Amino acid sequence: LISIDIVWIREGTVVGIEKSVPSLPLNTPDNQLPQYTSPGPVDAVLEIGAGKAGVYGLKEGEKITQNQ
């Protein structure tokens, strides 16, 4: 129930970011929910707290790695 940033990822590279997607009331009907579409084909989506994409320095073209 928080605003989020949606990070679209393809083959480990950020291909788009939807910033500060607002939370909605729990009783919002499905037909009133906004749809967020990736800018192209993706194989992963990362949802993080609103503003965190900027804090982490994420931008289009950035490589995403997994810390082990």
C-alpha positions, 0 to 999 in steps of 0.5 A: 500500500505504498507508491512504487517505482516499476523498473522494466528489465530485459536480459539484465538491462533496464529498459524503462522506469515508471516512477512514483506509481501511486497506491490506490484504495483497496476497494478500487474496482478492477476496471478503474485500475490504471495499467502500466505497460513496459516499453517493449519486451521484458523478462523481469520487473522490479517493484521498489519504493517510490523514488528508490530508482533515483536513489539507486541510480537506476536509469535506462541502459543500466545493467542490473546484477544480483548480489550473491 
